[in-house]
Amino acid sequence: MIVYLLWHIRHAPFLDGRPSEHRDEHGELIWDEEDGDDLKILGAYSTEQKAQARITSARELPGFRDEPDCFLIDAYTLDEDRWAEGFSTLPADD
């Protein structure tokens, strides 16, 4: 079974006043949590159409309406393992 996770990304403004980048050269939504971008999950839906309907209603709400094109629908298969090979942590640069 596939579920559709709906995310919204609020892009943090840069302190130097330059505009935030919302999409890459291919039109794909981009974000960087280290730069202060904030990801919110709005819900998990049984169909992509239900997730799209939620986008329509969320665009009317404070905060979400400020970035109406920063929604992401991500399809996931239930009971399918992720990160099956673990991960490594690299030391932070000073």
PDB file with one MODEL, atoms N, CA, C and O in Angstrom:
MODEL        1
ATOM      1  N   MET A   1       0.846  -1.178   0.000  1.00  0.00           N
ATOM      2  CA  MET A   1       0.000   0.000   0.000  1.00  0.00           C
ATOM      3  C   MET A   1       0.887   1.235   0.000  1.00  0.00           C
ATOM      4  O   MET A   1       1.898   1.288   0.700  1.00  0.00           O
ATOM      5  N   ILE A   2       0.507   2.199  -0.772  1.00  0.00           N
ATOM      6  CA  ILE A   2       1.240   3.460  -0.863  1.00  0.00           C
ATOM      7  C   ILE A   2       0.480   4.532  -0.087  1.00  0.00           C
ATOM      8  O   ILE A   2      -0.742   4.636  -0.184  1.00  0.00           O
ATOM      9  N   VAL A   3       1.221   5.326   0.680  1.00  0.00           N
ATOM     10  CA  VAL A   3       0.661   6.502   1.337  1.00  0.00           C
ATOM     11  C   VAL A   3       1.386   7.723   0.794  1.00  0.00           C
ATOM     12  O   VAL A   3       2.511   7.635   0.301  1.00  0.00           O
ATOM     13  N   TYR A   4       0.722   8.853   0.894  1.00  0.00           N
ATOM     14  CA  TYR A   4       1.255  10.093   0.353  1.00  0.00           C
ATOM     15  C   TYR A   4       1.476  11.068   1.503  1.00  0.00           C
ATOM     16  O   TYR A   4       0.526  11.583   2.093  1.00  0.00           O
ATOM     17  N   LEU A   5       2.755  11.312   1.811  1.00  0.00           N
ATOM     18  CA  LEU A   5       3.105  12.256   2.863  1.00  0.00           C
ATOM     19  C   LEU A   5       3.127  13.655   2.266  1.00  0.00           C
ATOM     20  O   LEU A   5       3.706  13.883   1.204  1.00  0.00           O
ATOM     21  N   LEU A   6       2.494  14.579   2.958  1.00  0.00           N
ATOM     22  CA  LEU A   6       2.445  15.964   2.493  1.00  0.00           C
ATOM     23  C   LEU A   6       3.304  16.829   3.402  1.00  0.00           C
ATOM     24  O   LEU A   6       3.096  16.877   4.614  1.00  0.00           O
ATOM     25  N   TRP A   7       4.260  17.502   2.807  1.00  0.00           N
ATOM     26  CA  TRP A   7       5.198  18.362   3.512  1.00  0.00           C
ATOM     27  C   TRP A   7       5.035  19.810   3.047  1.00  0.00           C
ATOM     28  O   TRP A   7       4.597  20.068   1.927  1.00  0.00           O
ATOM     29  N   HIS A   8       5.392  20.740   3.915  1.00  0.00           N
ATOM     30  CA  HIS A   8       5.522  22.144   3.527  1.00  0.00           C
ATOM     31  C   HIS A   8       6.884  22.621   4.004  1.00  0.00           C
ATOM     32  O   HIS A   8       7.318  22.304   5.112  1.00  0.00           O
ATOM     33  N   ILE A   9       7.549  23.387   3.152  1.00  0.00           N
ATOM     34  CA  ILE A   9       8.851  23.942   3.489  1.00  0.00           C
ATOM     35  C   ILE A   9       8.720  25.452   3.592  1.00  0.00           C
ATOM     36  O   ILE A   9       8.308  26.123   2.647  1.00  0.00           O
ATOM     37  N   ARG A  10       9.082  25.976   4.767  1.00  0.00           N
ATOM     38  CA  ARG A  10       9.179  27.422   4.943  1.00  0.00           C
ATOM     39  C   ARG A  10      10.651  27.760   4.813  1.00  0.00           C
ATOM     40  O   ARG A  10      11.481  27.298   5.596  1.00  0.00           O
ATOM     41  N   HIS A  11      10.959  28.564   3.822  1.00  0.00           N
ATOM     42  CA  HIS A  11      12.349  28.927   3.566  1.00  0.00           C
ATOM     43  C   HIS A  11      12.734  30.121   4.435  1.00  0.00           C
ATOM     44  O   HIS A  11      12.068  31.156   4.422  1.00  0.00           O
ATOM     45  N   ALA A  12      13.809  29.960   5.181  1.00  0.00           N
ATOM     46  CA  ALA A  12      14.299  31.030   6.054  1.00  0.00           C
ATOM     47  C   ALA A  12      14.907  32.143   5.204  1.00  0.00           C
ATOM     48  O   ALA A  12      15.606  31.874   4.228  1.00  0.00           O
ATOM     49  N   PRO A  13      14.640  33.381   5.575  1.00  0.00           N
ATOM     50  CA  PRO A  13      15.283  34.484   4.845  1.00  0.00           C
ATOM     51  C   PRO A  13      16.767  34.555   5.188  1.00  0.00           C
ATOM     52  O   PRO A  13      17.172  34.254   6.311  1.00  0.00           O
ATOM     53  N   PHE A  14      17.560  34.951   4.218  1.00  0.00           N
ATOM     54  CA  PHE A  14      18.980  35.139   4.455  1.00  0.00           C
ATOM     55  C   PHE A  14      19.200  36.469   5.187  1.00  0.00           C
ATOM     56  O   PHE A  14      18.531  37.460   4.894  1.00  0.00           O
ATOM     57  N   LEU A  15      20.121  36.485   6.120  1.00  0.00           N
ATOM     58  CA  LEU A  15      20.387  37.688   6.908  1.00  0.00           C
ATOM     59  C   LEU A  15      20.923  38.831   6.055  1.00  0.00           C
ATOM     60  O   LEU A  15      20.740  40.001   6.392  1.00  0.00           O
ATOM     61  N   ASP A  16      21.590  38.489   4.945  1.00  0.00           N
ATOM     62  CA  ASP A  16      22.148  39.541   4.093  1.00  0.00           C
ATOM     63  C   ASP A  16      21.122  40.105   3.108  1.00  0.00           C
ATOM     64  O   ASP A  16      21.455  40.959   2.286  1.00  0.00           O
ATOM     65  N   GLY A  17      19.876  39.630   3.189  1.00  0.00           N
ATOM     66  CA  GLY A  17      18.802  40.181   2.373  1.00  0.00           C
ATOM     67  C   GLY A  17      18.618  39.550   1.011  1.00  0.00           C
ATOM     68  O   GLY A  17      17.652  39.863   0.315  1.00  0.00           O
ATOM     69  N   ARG A  18      19.527  38.663   0.610  1.00  0.00           N
ATOM     70  CA  ARG A  18      19.344  38.022  -0.707  1.00  0.00           C
ATOM     71  C   ARG A  18      18.118  37.108  -0.654  1.00  0.00           C
ATOM     72  O   ARG A  18      17.767  36.600   0.411  1.00  0.00           O
ATOM     73  N   PRO A  19      17.480  36.901  -1.781  1.00  0.00           N
ATOM     74  CA  PRO A  19      16.258  36.085  -1.794  1.00  0.00           C
ATOM     75  C   PRO A  19      16.553  34.604  -1.565  1.00  0.00           C
ATOM     76  O   PRO A  19      17.599  34.090  -1.963  1.00  0.00           O
ATOM     77  N   SER A  20      15.614  33.941  -0.919  1.00  0.00           N
ATOM     78  CA  SER A  20      15.714  32.489  -0.718  1.00  0.00           C
ATOM     79  C   SER A  20      15.448  31.786  -2.036  1.00  0.00           C
ATOM     80  O   SER A  20      14.620  32.228  -2.832  1.00  0.00           O
ATOM     81  N   GLU A  21      16.159  30.687  -2.260  1.00  0.00           N
ATOM     82  CA  GLU A  21      15.905  29.864  -3.430  1.00  0.00           C
ATOM     83  C   GLU A  21      14.905  28.794  -3.035  1.00  0.00           C
ATOM     84  O   GLU A  21      15.091  28.089  -2.044  1.00  0.00           O
ATOM     85  N   HIS A  22      13.848  28.681  -3.817  1.00  0.00           N
ATOM     86  CA  HIS A  22      12.805  27.711  -3.521  1.00  0.00           C
ATOM     87  C   HIS A  22      12.895  26.471  -4.411  1.00  0.00           C
ATOM     88  O   HIS A  22      12.525  25.372  -3.997  1.00  0.00           O
ATOM     89  N   ARG A  23      13.386  26.657  -5.623  1.00  0.00           N
ATOM     90  CA  ARG A  23      13.456  25.553  -6.576  1.00  0.00           C
ATOM     91  C   ARG A  23      14.780  25.601  -7.320  1.00  0.00           C
ATOM     92  O   ARG A  23      15.376  26.663  -7.499  1.00  0.00           O
ATOM     93  N   ASP A  24      15.228  24.420  -7.752  1.00  0.00           N
ATOM     94  CA  ASP A  24      16.474  24.358  -8.510  1.00  0.00           C
ATOM     95  C   ASP A  24      16.206  24.620  -9.988  1.00  0.00           C
ATOM     96  O   ASP A  24      15.085  24.943 -10.379  1.00  0.00           O
ATOM     97  N   GLU A  25      17.248  24.476 -10.802  1.00  0.00           N
ATOM     98  CA  GLU A  25      17.124  24.768 -12.243  1.00  0.00           C
ATOM     99  C   GLU A  25      16.167  23.827 -12.969  1.00  0.00           C
ATOM    100  O   GLU A  25      15.752  24.114 -14.093  1.00  0.00           O
ATOM    101  N   HIS A  26      15.811  22.704 -12.337  1.00  0.00           N
ATOM    102  CA  HIS A  26      14.868  21.757 -12.933  1.00  0.00           C
ATOM    103  C   HIS A  26      13.453  21.926 -12.379  1.00  0.00           C
ATOM    104  O   HIS A  26      12.547  21.172 -12.733  1.00  0.00           O
ATOM    105  N   GLY A  27      13.270  22.920 -11.510  1.00  0.00           N
ATOM    106  CA  GLY A  27      11.961  23.166 -10.920  1.00  0.00           C
ATOM    107  C   GLY A  27      11.658  22.329  -9.686  1.00  0.00           C
ATOM    108  O   GLY A  27      10.542  22.357  -9.168  1.00  0.00           O
ATOM    109  N   GLU A  28      12.666  21.578  -9.213  1.00  0.00           N
ATOM    110  CA  GLU A  28      12.476  20.745  -8.021  1.00  0.00           C
ATOM    111  C   GLU A  28      12.605  21.599  -6.762  1.00  0.00           C
ATOM    112  O   GLU A  28      13.479  22.461  -6.669  1.00  0.00           O
ATOM    113  N   LEU A  29      11.732  21.350  -5.808  1.00  0.00           N
ATOM    114  CA  LEU A  29      11.751  22.058  -4.529  1.00  0.00           C
ATOM    115  C   LEU A  29      13.045  21.750  -3.786  1.00  0.00           C
ATOM    116  O   LEU A  29      13.451  20.591  -3.690  1.00  0.00           O
ATOM    117  N   ILE A  30      13.691  22.789  -3.261  1.00  0.00           N
ATOM    118  CA  ILE A  30      14.942  22.607  -2.514  1.00  0.00           C
ATOM    119  C   ILE A  30      14.790  23.222  -1.129  1.00  0.00           C
ATOM    120  O   ILE A  30      13.967  24.112  -0.916  1.00  0.00           O
ATOM    121  N   TRP A  31      15.602  22.731  -0.187  1.00  0.00           N
ATOM    122  CA  TRP A  31      15.627  23.279   1.155  1.00  0.00           C
ATOM    123  C   TRP A  31      16.936  22.891   1.813  1.00  0.00           C
ATOM    124  O   TRP A  31      17.628  21.970   1.379  1.00  0.00           O
ATOM    125  N   ASP A  32      17.256  23.618   2.871  1.00  0.00           N
ATOM    126  CA  ASP A  32      18.464  23.344   3.641  1.00  0.00           C
ATOM    127  C   ASP A  32      18.150  23.652   5.099  1.00  0.00           C
ATOM    128  O   ASP A  32      18.075  24.816   5.493  1.00  0.00           O
ATOM    129  N   GLU A  33      17.971  22.618   5.887  1.00  0.00           N
ATOM    130  CA  GLU A  33      17.632  22.812   7.295  1.00  0.00           C
ATOM    131  C   GLU A  33      18.759  23.506   8.055  1.00  0.00           C
ATOM    132  O   GLU A  33      18.498  24.193   9.042  1.00  0.00           O
ATOM    133  N   GLU A  34      20.005  23.340   7.615  1.00  0.00           N
ATOM    134  CA  GLU A  34      21.122  24.018   8.268  1.00  0.00           C
ATOM    135  C   GLU A  34      21.063  25.519   8.062  1.00  0.00           C
ATOM    136  O   GLU A  34      21.606  26.279   8.864  1.00  0.00           O
ATOM    137  N   ASP A  35      20.406  25.953   6.989  1.00  0.00           N
ATOM    138  CA  ASP A  35      20.215  27.393   6.735  1.00  0.00           C
ATOM    139  C   ASP A  35      18.962  27.920   7.415  1.00  0.00           C
ATOM    140  O   ASP A  35      18.650  29.105   7.298  1.00  0.00           O
ATOM    141  N   GLY A  36      18.235  27.052   8.128  1.00  0.00           N
ATOM    142  CA  GLY A  36      17.046  27.492   8.858  1.00  0.00           C
ATOM    143  C   GLY A  36      15.730  27.186   8.183  1.00  0.00           C
ATOM    144  O   GLY A  36      14.676  27.558   8.699  1.00  0.00           O
ATOM    145  N   ASP A  37      15.760  26.510   7.034  1.00  0.00           N
ATOM    146  CA  ASP A  37      14.506  26.129   6.390  1.00  0.00           C
ATOM    147  C   ASP A  37      13.771  25.144   7.298  1.00  0.00           C
ATOM    148  O   ASP A  37      14.388  24.273   7.912  1.00  0.00           O
ATOM    149  N   ASP A  38      12.462  25.289   7.375  1.00  0.00           N
ATOM    150  CA  ASP A  38      11.643  24.515   8.309  1.00  0.00           C
ATOM    151  C   ASP A  38      10.683  23.616   7.537  1.00  0.00           C
ATOM    152  O   ASP A  38       9.876  24.095   6.741  1.00  0.00           O
ATOM    153  N   LEU A  39      10.777  22.306   7.778  1.00  0.00           N
ATOM    154  CA  LEU A  39       9.893  21.338   7.135  1.00  0.00           C
ATOM    155  C   LEU A  39       8.804  20.929   8.111  1.00  0.00           C
ATOM    156  O   LEU A  39       9.064  20.624   9.275  1.00  0.00           O
ATOM    157  N   LYS A  40       7.575  20.930   7.606  1.00  0.00           N
ATOM    158  CA  LYS A  40       6.437  20.506   8.411  1.00  0.00           C
ATOM    159  C   LYS A  40       5.703  19.414   7.646  1.00  0.00           C
ATOM    160  O   LYS A  40       5.499  19.524   6.437  1.00  0.00           O
ATOM    161  N   ILE A  41       5.306  18.360   8.353  1.00  0.00           N
ATOM    162  CA  ILE A  41       4.482  17.341   7.714  1.00  0.00           C
ATOM    163  C   ILE A  41       3.031  17.673   8.040  1.00  0.00           C
ATOM    164  O   ILE A  41       2.658  17.817   9.204  1.00  0.00           O
ATOM    165  N   LEU A  42       2.231  17.791   7.004  1.00  0.00           N
ATOM    166  CA  LEU A  42       0.829  18.149   7.180  1.00  0.00           C
ATOM    167  C   LEU A  42      -0.055  16.924   7.327  1.00  0.00           C
ATOM    168  O   LEU A  42      -1.158  17.022   7.864  1.00  0.00           O
ATOM    169  N   GLY A  43       0.408  15.776   6.861  1.00  0.00           N
ATOM    170  CA  GLY A  43      -0.384  14.569   7.014  1.00  0.00           C
ATOM    171  C   GLY A  43       0.052  13.474   6.065  1.00  0.00           C
ATOM    172  O   GLY A  43       0.900  13.666   5.194  1.00  0.00           O
ATOM    173  N   ALA A  44      -0.564  12.308   6.268  1.00  0.00           N
ATOM    174  CA  ALA A  44      -0.352  11.144   5.401  1.00  0.00           C
ATOM    175  C   ALA A  44      -1.710  10.791   4.820  1.00  0.00           C
ATOM    176  O   ALA A  44      -2.686  10.642   5.555  1.00  0.00           O
ATOM    177  N   TYR A  45      -1.772  10.658   3.516  1.00  0.00           N
ATOM    178  CA  TYR A  45      -3.048  10.490   2.821  1.00  0.00           C
ATOM    179  C   TYR A  45      -3.053   9.211   1.995  1.00  0.00           C
ATOM    180  O   TYR A  45      -2.015   8.739   1.531  1.00  0.00           O
ATOM    181  N   SER A  46      -4.238   8.673   1.828  1.00  0.00           N
ATOM    182  CA  SER A  46      -4.389   7.410   1.110  1.00  0.00           C
ATOM    183  C   SER A  46      -4.313   7.578  -0.403  1.00  0.00           C
ATOM    184  O   SER A  46      -4.059   6.613  -1.124  1.00  0.00           O
ATOM    185  N   THR A  47      -4.532   8.798  -0.885  1.00  0.00           N
ATOM    186  CA  THR A  47      -4.432   9.063  -2.321  1.00  0.00           C
ATOM    187  C   THR A  47      -3.717  10.394  -2.553  1.00  0.00           C
ATOM    188  O   THR A  47      -3.709  11.268  -1.685  1.00  0.00           O
ATOM    189  N   GLU A  48      -3.132  10.529  -3.711  1.00  0.00           N
ATOM    190  CA  GLU A  48      -2.489  11.783  -4.065  1.00  0.00           C
ATOM    191  C   GLU A  48      -3.522  12.901  -4.189  1.00  0.00           C
ATOM    192  O   GLU A  48      -3.228  14.057  -3.884  1.00  0.00           O
ATOM    193  N   GLN A  49      -4.730  12.559  -4.635  1.00  0.00           N
ATOM    194  CA  GLN A  49      -5.798  13.546  -4.768  1.00  0.00           C
ATOM    195  C   GLN A  49      -6.181  14.139  -3.413  1.00  0.00           C
ATOM    196  O   GLN A  49      -6.465  15.334  -3.323  1.00  0.00           O
ATOM    197  N   LYS A  50      -6.191  13.319  -2.355  1.00  0.00           N
ATOM    198  CA  LYS A  50      -6.497  13.834  -1.019  1.00  0.00           C
ATOM    199  C   LYS A  50      -5.387  14.750  -0.523  1.00  0.00           C
ATOM    200  O   LYS A  50      -5.657  15.746   0.148  1.00  0.00           O
ATOM    201  N   ALA A  51      -4.169  14.429  -0.841  1.00  0.00           N
ATOM    202  CA  ALA A  51      -3.048  15.298  -0.476  1.00  0.00           C
ATOM    203  C   ALA A  51      -3.143  16.624  -1.232  1.00  0.00           C
ATOM    204  O   ALA A  51      -2.889  17.685  -0.662  1.00  0.00           O
ATOM    205  N   GLN A  52      -3.507  16.562  -2.510  1.00  0.00           N
ATOM    206  CA  GLN A  52      -3.684  17.784  -3.303  1.00  0.00           C
ATOM    207  C   GLN A  52      -4.804  18.651  -2.735  1.00  0.00           C
ATOM    208  O   GLN A  52      -4.685  19.876  -2.695  1.00  0.00           O
ATOM    209  N   ALA A  53      -5.889  18.018  -2.296  1.00  0.00           N
ATOM    210  CA  ALA A  53      -7.006  18.762  -1.697  1.00  0.00           C
ATOM    211  C   ALA A  53      -6.552  19.469  -0.426  1.00  0.00           C
ATOM    212  O   ALA A  53      -6.981  20.590  -0.152  1.00  0.00           O
ATOM    213  N   ARG A  54      -5.691  18.826   0.347  1.00  0.00           N
ATOM    214  CA  ARG A  54      -5.166  19.445   1.571  1.00  0.00           C
ATOM    215  C   ARG A  54      -4.290  20.640   1.236  1.00  0.00           C
ATOM    216  O   ARG A  54      -4.301  21.639   1.955  1.00  0.00           O
ATOM    217  N   ILE A  55      -3.534  20.547   0.155  1.00  0.00           N
ATOM    218  CA  ILE A  55      -2.728  21.699  -0.274  1.00  0.00           C
ATOM    219  C   ILE A  55      -3.635  22.883  -0.556  1.00  0.00           C
ATOM    220  O   ILE A  55      -3.349  24.004  -0.135  1.00  0.00           O
ATOM    221  N   THR A  56      -4.715  22.641  -1.258  1.00  0.00           N
ATOM    222  CA  THR A  56      -5.655  23.709  -1.604  1.00  0.00           C
ATOM    223  C   THR A  56      -6.171  24.406  -0.353  1.00  0.00           C
ATOM    224  O   THR A  56      -6.227  25.635  -0.309  1.00  0.00           O
ATOM    225  N   SER A  57      -6.548  23.639   0.663  1.00  0.00           N
ATOM    226  CA  SER A  57      -7.062  24.257   1.889  1.00  0.00           C
ATOM    227  C   SER A  57      -5.948  24.910   2.706  1.00  0.00           C
ATOM    228  O   SER A  57      -6.164  25.960   3.311  1.00  0.00           O
ATOM    229  N   ALA A  58      -4.757  24.301   2.730  1.00  0.00           N
ATOM    230  CA  ALA A  58      -3.649  24.861   3.516  1.00  0.00           C
ATOM    231  C   ALA A  58      -3.175  26.188   2.948  1.00  0.00           C
ATOM    232  O   ALA A  58      -2.710  27.045   3.699  1.00  0.00           O
ATOM    233  N   ARG A  59      -3.281  26.377   1.645  1.00  0.00           N
ATOM    234  CA  ARG A  59      -2.843  27.634   1.022  1.00  0.00           C
ATOM    235  C   ARG A  59      -3.623  28.838   1.530  1.00  0.00           C
ATOM    236  O   ARG A  59      -3.204  29.976   1.316  1.00  0.00           O
ATOM    237  N   GLU A  60      -4.737  28.610   2.190  1.00  0.00           N
ATOM    238  CA  GLU A  60      -5.549  29.692   2.742  1.00  0.00           C
ATOM    239  C   GLU A  60      -5.116  30.061   4.162  1.00  0.00           C
ATOM    240  O   GLU A  60      -5.567  31.073   4.697  1.00  0.00           O
ATOM    241  N   LEU A  61      -4.261  29.268   4.771  1.00  0.00           N
ATOM    242  CA  LEU A  61      -3.891  29.437   6.178  1.00  0.00           C
ATOM    243  C   LEU A  61      -2.643  30.307   6.345  1.00  0.00           C
ATOM    244  O   LEU A  61      -1.768  30.326   5.479  1.00  0.00           O
ATOM    245  N   PRO A  62      -2.569  31.036   7.482  1.00  0.00           N
ATOM    246  CA  PRO A  62      -1.367  31.841   7.749  1.00  0.00           C
ATOM    247  C   PRO A  62      -0.106  30.984   7.687  1.00  0.00           C
ATOM    248  O   PRO A  62      -0.103  29.820   8.088  1.00  0.00           O
ATOM    249  N   GLY A  63       0.939  31.576   7.188  1.00  0.00           N
ATOM    250  CA  GLY A  63       2.213  30.874   7.056  1.00  0.00           C
ATOM    251  C   GLY A  63       2.291  30.099   5.755  1.00  0.00           C
ATOM    252  O   GLY A  63       3.189  30.330   4.945  1.00  0.00           O
ATOM    253  N   PHE A  64       1.361  29.186   5.549  1.00  0.00           N
ATOM    254  CA  PHE A  64       1.360  28.391   4.325  1.00  0.00           C
ATOM    255  C   PHE A  64       1.071  29.261   3.105  1.00  0.00           C
ATOM    256  O   PHE A  64       1.632  29.049   2.030  1.00  0.00           O
ATOM    257  N   ARG A  65       0.189  30.241   3.285  1.00  0.00           N
ATOM    258  CA  ARG A  65      -0.140  31.102   2.140  1.00  0.00           C
ATOM    259  C   ARG A  65       1.020  32.005   1.744  1.00  0.00           C
ATOM    260  O   ARG A  65       1.043  32.537   0.634  1.00  0.00           O
ATOM    261  N   ASP A  66       1.993  32.183   2.653  1.00  0.00           N
ATOM    262  CA  ASP A  66       3.169  32.995   2.326  1.00  0.00           C
ATOM    263  C   ASP A  66       4.103  32.283   1.348  1.00  0.00           C
ATOM    264  O   ASP A  66       4.864  32.932   0.630  1.00  0.00           O
ATOM    265  N   GLU A  67       4.049  30.969   1.319  1.00  0.00           N
ATOM    266  CA  GLU A  67       4.849  30.176   0.391  1.00  0.00           C
ATOM    267  C   GLU A  67       3.942  29.100  -0.224  1.00  0.00           C
ATOM    268  O   GLU A  67       4.087  27.914   0.072  1.00  0.00           O
ATOM    269  N   PRO A  68       3.017  29.524  -1.074  1.00  0.00           N
ATOM    270  CA  PRO A  68       1.990  28.600  -1.583  1.00  0.00           C
ATOM    271  C   PRO A  68       2.499  27.530  -2.539  1.00  0.00           C
ATOM    272  O   PRO A  68       1.795  26.559  -2.815  1.00  0.00           O
ATOM    273  N   ASP A  69       3.712  27.699  -3.043  1.00  0.00           N
ATOM    274  CA  ASP A  69       4.253  26.723  -3.989  1.00  0.00           C
ATOM    275  C   ASP A  69       5.328  25.842  -3.361  1.00  0.00           C
ATOM    276  O   ASP A  69       6.099  25.201  -4.074  1.00  0.00           O
ATOM    277  N   CYS A  70       5.382  25.807  -2.038  1.00  0.00           N
ATOM    278  CA  CYS A  70       6.429  25.060  -1.346  1.00  0.00           C
ATOM    279  C   CYS A  70       5.872  23.824  -0.636  1.00  0.00           C
ATOM    280  O   CYS A  70       6.270  23.503   0.484  1.00  0.00           O
ATOM    281  N   PHE A  71       4.960  23.151  -1.297  1.00  0.00           N
ATOM    282  CA  PHE A  71       4.413  21.893  -0.801  1.00  0.00           C
ATOM    283  C   PHE A  71       5.056  20.744  -1.565  1.00  0.00           C
ATOM    284  O   PHE A  71       5.385  20.874  -2.744  1.00  0.00           O
ATOM    285  N   LEU A  72       5.227  19.632  -0.887  1.00  0.00           N
ATOM    286  CA  LEU A  72       5.832  18.449  -1.479  1.00  0.00           C
ATOM    287  C   LEU A  72       5.006  17.232  -1.100  1.00  0.00           C
ATOM    288  O   LEU A  72       4.752  16.992   0.080  1.00  0.00           O
ATOM    289  N   ILE A  73       4.586  16.467  -2.094  1.00  0.00           N
ATOM    290  CA  ILE A  73       3.911  15.190  -1.856  1.00  0.00           C
ATOM    291  C   ILE A  73       4.923  14.100  -2.137  1.00  0.00           C
ATOM    292  O   ILE A  73       5.509  14.037  -3.218  1.00  0.00           O
ATOM    293  N   ASP A  74       5.123  13.238  -1.144  1.00  0.00           N
ATOM    294  CA  ASP A  74       6.124  12.177  -1.239  1.00  0.00           C
ATOM    295  C   ASP A  74       5.436  10.831  -1.028  1.00  0.00           C
ATOM    296  O   ASP A  74       4.868  10.583   0.035  1.00  0.00           O
ATOM    297  N   ALA A  75       5.485   9.970  -2.026  1.00  0.00           N
ATOM    298  CA  ALA A  75       4.843   8.652  -1.948  1.00  0.00           C
ATOM    299  C   ALA A  75       5.748   7.658  -1.234  1.00  0.00           C
ATOM    300  O   ALA A  75       6.936   7.557  -1.539  1.00  0.00           O
ATOM    301  N   TYR A  76       5.182   6.928  -0.287  1.00  0.00           N
ATOM    302  CA  TYR A  76       5.909   5.892   0.450  1.00  0.00           C
ATOM    303  C   TYR A  76       5.109   4.607   0.449  1.00  0.00           C
ATOM    304  O   TYR A  76       3.882   4.621   0.548  1.00  0.00           O
ATOM    305  N   THR A  77       5.821   3.492   0.335  1.00  0.00           N
ATOM    306  CA  THR A  77       5.199   2.182   0.438  1.00  0.00           C
ATOM    307  C   THR A  77       5.255   1.740   1.891  1.00  0.00           C
ATOM    308  O   THR A  77       6.318   1.748   2.512  1.00  0.00           O
ATOM    309  N   LEU A  78       4.094   1.352   2.433  1.00  0.00           N
ATOM    310  CA  LEU A  78       4.053   0.871   3.820  1.00  0.00           C
ATOM    311  C   LEU A  78       4.810  -0.440   3.956  1.00  0.00           C
ATOM    312  O   LEU A  78       4.893  -1.227   3.013  1.00  0.00           O
ATOM    313  N   ASP A  79       5.355  -0.658   5.128  1.00  0.00           N
ATOM    314  CA  ASP A  79       6.081  -1.875   5.475  1.00  0.00           C
ATOM    315  C   ASP A  79       7.316  -2.103   4.613  1.00  0.00           C
ATOM    316  O   ASP A  79       7.759  -3.241   4.452  1.00  0.00           O
ATOM    317  N   GLU A  80       7.866  -1.049   4.067  1.00  0.00           N
ATOM    318  CA  GLU A  80       9.097  -1.135   3.289  1.00  0.00           C
ATOM    319  C   GLU A  80      10.210  -0.468   4.094  1.00  0.00           C
ATOM    320  O   GLU A  80      10.091   0.692   4.490  1.00  0.00           O
ATOM    321  N   ASP A  81      11.284  -1.207   4.329  1.00  0.00           N
ATOM    322  CA  ASP A  81      12.393  -0.690   5.126  1.00  0.00           C
ATOM    323  C   ASP A  81      13.080   0.467   4.418  1.00  0.00           C
ATOM    324  O   ASP A  81      13.218   0.482   3.195  1.00  0.00           O
ATOM    325  N   ARG A  82      13.502   1.428   5.214  1.00  0.00           N
ATOM    326  CA  ARG A  82      14.349   2.546   4.757  1.00  0.00           C
ATOM    327  C   ARG A  82      15.626   2.490   5.583  1.00  0.00           C
ATOM    328  O   ARG A  82      15.626   1.929   6.678  1.00  0.00           O
ATOM    329  N   TRP A  83      16.690   3.049   5.088  1.00  0.00           N
ATOM    330  CA  TRP A  83      17.978   3.066   5.777  1.00  0.00           C
ATOM    331  C   TRP A  83      18.395   1.642   6.148  1.00  0.00           C
ATOM    332  O   TRP A  83      18.850   1.393   7.264  1.00  0.00           O
ATOM    333  N   ALA A  84      18.240   0.726   5.221  1.00  0.00           N
ATOM    334  CA  ALA A  84      18.505  -0.689   5.471  1.00  0.00           C
ATOM    335  C   ALA A  84      19.982  -0.988   5.733  1.00  0.00           C
ATOM    336  O   ALA A  84      20.303  -2.026   6.311  1.00  0.00           O
ATOM    337  N   GLU A  85      20.873  -0.108   5.321  1.00  0.00           N
ATOM    338  CA  GLU A  85      22.310  -0.338   5.508  1.00  0.00           C
ATOM    339  C   GLU A  85      22.909   0.570   6.572  1.00  0.00           C
ATOM    340  O   GLU A  85      24.132   0.669   6.674  1.00  0.00           O
ATOM    341  N   GLY A  86      22.073   1.235   7.369  1.00  0.00           N
ATOM    342  CA  GLY A  86      22.574   2.116   8.413  1.00  0.00           C
ATOM    343  C   GLY A  86      23.077   3.426   7.859  1.00  0.00           C
ATOM    344  O   GLY A  86      22.770   3.791   6.724  1.00  0.00           O
ATOM    345  N   PHE A  87      23.861   4.141   8.670  1.00  0.00           N
ATOM    346  CA  PHE A  87      24.419   5.416   8.246  1.00  0.00           C
ATOM    347  C   PHE A  87      25.689   5.701   9.024  1.00  0.00           C
ATOM    348  O   PHE A  87      25.971   5.044  10.026  1.00  0.00           O
ATOM    349  N   SER A  88      26.448   6.670   8.568  1.00  0.00           N
ATOM    350  CA  SER A  88      27.675   7.105   9.244  1.00  0.00           C
ATOM    351  C   SER A  88      27.541   8.583   9.593  1.00  0.00           C
ATOM    352  O   SER A  88      26.875   9.346   8.892  1.00  0.00           O
ATOM    353  N   THR A  89      28.174   8.962  10.665  1.00  0.00           N
ATOM    354  CA  THR A  89      28.205  10.368  11.055  1.00  0.00           C
ATOM    355  C   THR A  89      29.609  10.895  10.826  1.00  0.00           C
ATOM    356  O   THR A  89      30.588  10.309  11.288  1.00  0.00           O
ATOM    357  N   LEU A  90      29.700  12.007  10.111  1.00  0.00           N
ATOM    358  CA  LEU A  90      30.982  12.631   9.856  1.00  0.00           C
ATOM    359  C   LEU A  90      31.187  13.746  10.866  1.00  0.00           C
ATOM    360  O   LEU A  90      30.228  14.430  11.225  1.00  0.00           O
ATOM    361  N   PRO A  91      32.406  13.946  11.331  1.00  0.00           N
ATOM    362  CA  PRO A  91      32.650  15.045  12.277  1.00  0.00           C
ATOM    363  C   PRO A  91      32.400  16.381  11.601  1.00  0.00           C
ATOM    364  O   PRO A  91      32.668  16.546  10.411  1.00  0.00           O
ATOM    365  N   ALA A  92      31.887  17.331  12.366  1.00  0.00           N
ATOM    366  CA  ALA A  92      31.607  18.669  11.836  1.00  0.00           C
ATOM    367  C   ALA A  92      32.900  19.426  11.599  1.00  0.00           C
ATOM    368  O   ALA A  92      33.867  19.284  12.347  1.00  0.00           O
ATOM    369  N   ASP A  93      32.904  20.240  10.536  1.00  0.00           N
ATOM    370  CA  ASP A  93      34.040  21.120  10.292  1.00  0.00           C
ATOM    371  C   ASP A  93      33.977  22.281  11.268  1.00  0.00           C
ATOM    372  O   ASP A  93      32.893  22.733  11.637  1.00  0.00           O
ATOM    373  N   ASP A  94      35.136  22.762  11.684  1.00  0.00           N
ATOM    374  CA  ASP A  94      35.177  23.923  12.597  1.00  0.00           C
ATOM    375  C   ASP A  94      35.112  25.214  11.848  1.00  0.00           C
ATOM    376  O   ASP A  94      35.135  26.283  12.457  1.00  0.00           O
TER     377      ASP A  94
ENDMDL
END
